[in-house]
Amino acid sequence: MDVTTIPVPLGPRSYEVCIAPAGAADMAQKIAAALGKSTGVAVLVDSRLHQLSPRAQPLVEALAERLPRVRRLDLPVGESCKTLAAIESTCDWLAENGYDRGAALVGIGGGATSDHVGFAAAIYLRGIAYATCPTTLLAMVDASVGGKTGVDIAAGKNLVGAFHQPRAVMADPAFLDSLPPREFAAGMAEVVKAGLISDASLLDTLEAQAGAAMPAAVLARVIEAAVRVKVDVVVADERESGRRAVLNFGHTVGHAIEAASGFQLLHGEAVSLGMIAALALGTARGVTEPGLLARMTALLARLGLPVDLKDRLVADVLDRMEVDKKRVSDAVRFVLVPRPGQAIIEGIALDELKRQLLAASFNLPSRI
Amino acid sequence: MDVTTIPVPLGPRSYEVCIAPAGAADMAQKIAAALGKSTGVAVLVDSRLHQLSPRAQPLVEALAERLPRVRRLDLPVGESCKTLAAIESTCDWLAENGYDRGAALVGIGGGATSDHVGFAAAIYLRGIAYATCPTTLLAMVDASVGGKTGVDIAAGKNLVGAFHQPRAVMADPAFLDSLPPREFAAGMAEVVKAGLISDASLLDTLEAQAGAAMPAAVLARVIEAAVRVKVDVVVADERESGRRAVLNFGHTVGHAIEAASGFQLLHGEAVSLGMIAALALGTARGVTEPGLLARMTALLARLGLPVDLKDRLVADVLDRMEVDKKRVSDAVRFVLVPRPGQAIIEGIALDELKRQLLAASFNLPSRI
């Protein structure tokens, strides 16, 4: 199987996403090509990854053989690394270990690791280079492209952060062998989103595979397709001022559901419910074609994702949308999907949006 | 006295620094012109300023009359606002008060306030707009231009931050009436620096005034000249990759002295000593013209700044230069001044630099 390289053309901030079932040596070689001129490289690893995957430590060692002054720092497990206190701890460690403005970071882990490493790189000494090796499906198809980094604060998730593009992203799907099934399914929610907003054929592929174990070659192609969707949107709108908002399909409601669950739901699980909500709303508004809601509900359920919106969409959840950062003043820019592969953005007053969402969700069958 | 407007031409990030002995109404008008389209404006004020200056609250009120949804937040006093914990507290407050991506911040205070407000604006929701009203001489001539923002961490000062340009800077020299003399003198260190690296006539003006109370019109012109020096350098090199390093004149050693004093010395006081060190080093290396060290020592002393380097420049201080973020690997890019108004950058190996600095300082008279 060959390495697939997807260019992310962002002018001086261009880089490549490589989908590389290629082993540690080849991954490290690619990263060394991107970061080789650094004065030192700190490799930041999700501390849970060592238990999950035998592939993490060989990758660190392969990087150490090819890059200058490599030291490893284990990050707090999962989402707990997404705090300003954890960022401060990383930056203190970097300074104490003599990493200067010419240094670079490499992150190995999931989306939280990518967020932490990218944000630390964005603000340490006012900005240094970084690369990521995403090890979860969500991180491969979502965090790998766009340069969005950030951490959580008491008032909400991802409320502080920076746009900071990596120099390279190396994704080895073999890492997914040891990913818990629930996390794999959560990543698939973003793949379905990519299909819905921009690539109808990706939905066909998923429907042909869902429920069965996905062959490695198909999985690599699915990841590639989802990454290409995100690249196309991000390149058209790097700073998220306009078109990039279509990537928020399912997220306005999804984020609120995720927060209301006390983050017991995984991001992708909440996005699955958020997409159901957006499709139900689109159907109620006459924007979404008949049948798409039922079709996607079946696909998401077969992928192992929650689809039972009725229990989740309560007034408290909707109130949480009010601090959502995609809102500009009182109009919510809400993403709707008319038909597979097409997304539109409608400005909807917040009160109207809440009312219509509640009405649409109450019209859903109790169990689909 | 007219408002002096100094354009800072940085393409899409262009803005103006106004030196405006014009009163709260005119200042607020200018800021409203820059931020008027915001969805809400948070005014962040150094909590010490209310005790120091009767001008702060009228300015807040004038802003509230002209801008949408103005609320005031008092920041921890002085340098204590430059922590990630304080930034988090501000961002939580912004979210709790409903400030969204279309919101803007206005900072009223000294350099620490500007650093806090600029950095909070850089990372809140991944970046919102801001403006500053500097109320100290240092903030007017230094923090007002360049977009450098940041906070301190345990490992050192300003080790995390971002480049984030304000939309407007409004400086009313009348705020300086209530500035403690020691802080006024500290600000003058940066004015002397501006003269040394780029504007010989500014040094002549200072020498004609030093020791006497500076008339308001002269003070406004001195501030303007120092701002123009910084604008010229920053515009040539916004991201500090090359020429902008000349602004670090006196700072490589100055920062180390400041840190070694446990920050008992003010930044400008440490920079005064750092400039003496750089002039002594330049003289020893045959780069700096004879007599300039003595001339500047006399000027800085008359301005009320410390010049007795010998007691300060110990090995411990020099070791602190090693985590200085201006160092790229082992070569220190050190700024030297051959003659008034001209600066050059020399790459000096760290060991050699330490040795020569110590030797040069020991050759200084004990009391100049």
HADDOCK unambig.tbl for C-alpha pairs under 7 A between the chains (distance, minus, plus):
assign (segid A and resid 39 and name CA) (segid B and resid 329 and name CA) 5.97 0.50 0.50
assign (segid A and resid 84 and name CA) (segid B and resid 84 and name CA) 6.69 0.50 0.50
assign (segid A and resid 88 and name CA) (segid B and resid 153 and name CA) 6.80 0.50 0.50
assign (segid A and resid 92 and name CA) (segid B and resid 153 and name CA) 6.71 0.50 0.50
assign (segid A and resid 92 and name CA) (segid B and resid 154 and name CA) 6.39 0.50 0.50
assign (segid A and resid 92 and name CA) (segid B and resid 155 and name CA) 5.20 0.50 0.50
assign (segid A and resid 95 and name CA) (segid B and resid 155 and name CA) 6.12 0.50 0.50
assign (segid A and resid 95 and name CA) (segid B and resid 323 and name CA) 6.55 0.50 0.50
assign (segid A and resid 96 and name CA) (segid B and resid 155 and name CA) 6.53 0.50 0.50
assign (segid A and resid 98 and name CA) (segid B and resid 323 and name CA) 6.27 0.50 0.50
assign (segid A and resid 100 and name CA) (segid B and resid 325 and name CA) 5.85 0.50 0.50
assign (segid A and resid 100 and name CA) (segid B and resid 327 and name CA) 6.90 0.50 0.50
assign (segid A and resid 100 and name CA) (segid B and resid 328 and name CA) 6.40 0.50 0.50
assign (segid A and resid 100 and name CA) (segid B and resid 329 and name CA) 6.96 0.50 0.50
assign (segid A and resid 101 and name CA) (segid B and resid 325 and name CA) 6.14 0.50 0.50
assign (segid A and resid 101 and name CA) (segid B and resid 328 and name CA) 6.45 0.50 0.50
assign (segid A and resid 102 and name CA) (segid B and resid 328 and name CA) 6.11 0.50 0.50
assign (segid A and resid 123 and name CA) (segid B and resid 160 and name CA) 5.04 0.50 0.50
assign (segid A and resid 123 and name CA) (segid B and resid 161 and name CA) 4.82 0.50 0.50
assign (segid A and resid 123 and name CA) (segid B and resid 162 and name CA) 5.60 0.50 0.50
assign (segid A and resid 124 and name CA) (segid B and resid 159 and name CA) 6.11 0.50 0.50
assign (segid A and resid 124 and name CA) (segid B and resid 160 and name CA) 4.53 0.50 0.50
assign (segid A and resid 124 and name CA) (segid B and resid 161 and name CA) 6.56 0.50 0.50
assign (segid A and resid 125 and name CA) (segid B and resid 159 and name CA) 4.99 0.50 0.50
assign (segid A and resid 125 and name CA) (segid B and resid 160 and name CA) 5.13 0.50 0.50
assign (segid A and resid 125 and name CA) (segid B and resid 161 and name CA) 6.41 0.50 0.50
assign (segid A and resid 125 and name CA) (segid B and resid 325 and name CA) 6.43 0.50 0.50
assign (segid A and resid 126 and name CA) (segid B and resid 160 and name CA) 5.77 0.50 0.50
assign (segid A and resid 126 and name CA) (segid B and resid 161 and name CA) 4.58 0.50 0.50
assign (segid A and resid 126 and name CA) (segid B and resid 162 and name CA) 4.43 0.50 0.50
assign (segid A and resid 126 and name CA) (segid B and resid 163 and name CA) 6.51 0.50 0.50
assign (segid A and resid 127 and name CA) (segid B and resid 162 and name CA) 6.88 0.50 0.50
assign (segid A and resid 153 and name CA) (segid B and resid 88 and name CA) 6.79 0.50 0.50
assign (segid A and resid 153 and name CA) (segid B and resid 92 and name CA) 6.71 0.50 0.50
assign (segid A and resid 154 and name CA) (segid B and resid 92 and name CA) 6.39 0.50 0.50
assign (segid A and resid 155 and name CA) (segid B and resid 92 and name CA) 5.21 0.50 0.50
assign (segid A and resid 155 and name CA) (segid B and resid 95 and name CA) 6.13 0.50 0.50
assign (segid A and resid 155 and name CA) (segid B and resid 96 and name CA) 6.53 0.50 0.50
assign (segid A and resid 159 and name CA) (segid B and resid 124 and name CA) 6.11 0.50 0.50
assign (segid A and resid 159 and name CA) (segid B and resid 125 and name CA) 5.00 0.50 0.50
assign (segid A and resid 160 and name CA) (segid B and resid 123 and name CA) 5.04 0.50 0.50
assign (segid A and resid 160 and name CA) (segid B and resid 124 and name CA) 4.53 0.50 0.50
assign (segid A and resid 160 and name CA) (segid B and resid 125 and name CA) 5.13 0.50 0.50
assign (segid A and resid 160 and name CA) (segid B and resid 126 and name CA) 5.77 0.50 0.50
assign (segid A and resid 161 and name CA) (segid B and resid 123 and name CA) 4.83 0.50 0.50
assign (segid A and resid 161 and name CA) (segid B and resid 124 and name CA) 6.56 0.50 0.50
assign (segid A and resid 161 and name CA) (segid B and resid 125 and name CA) 6.41 0.50 0.50
assign (segid A and resid 161 and name CA) (segid B and resid 126 and name CA) 4.59 0.50 0.50
assign (segid A and resid 162 and name CA) (segid B and resid 123 and name CA) 5.61 0.50 0.50
assign (segid A and resid 162 and name CA) (segid B and resid 126 and name CA) 4.45 0.50 0.50
assign (segid A and resid 162 and name CA) (segid B and resid 127 and name CA) 6.89 0.50 0.50
assign (segid A and resid 163 and name CA) (segid B and resid 126 and name CA) 6.51 0.50 0.50
assign (segid A and resid 323 and name CA) (segid B and resid 95 and name CA) 6.50 0.50 0.50
assign (segid A and resid 323 and name CA) (segid B and resid 98 and name CA) 6.21 0.50 0.50
assign (segid A and resid 325 and name CA) (segid B and resid 100 and name CA) 5.78 0.50 0.50
assign (segid A and resid 325 and name CA) (segid B and resid 101 and name CA) 6.09 0.50 0.50
assign (segid A and resid 325 and name CA) (segid B and resid 125 and name CA) 6.42 0.50 0.50
assign (segid A and resid 327 and name CA) (segid B and resid 100 and name CA) 6.85 0.50 0.50
assign (segid A and resid 328 and name CA) (segid B and resid 100 and name CA) 6.41 0.50 0.50
assign (segid A and resid 328 and name CA) (segid B and resid 101 and name CA) 6.48 0.50 0.50
assign (segid A and resid 328 and name CA) (segid B and resid 102 and name CA) 6.10 0.50 0.50
assign (segid A and resid 329 and name CA) (segid B and resid 39 and name CA) 5.92 0.50 0.50
assign (segid A and resid 329 and name CA) (segid B and resid 100 and name CA) 6.97 0.50 0.50
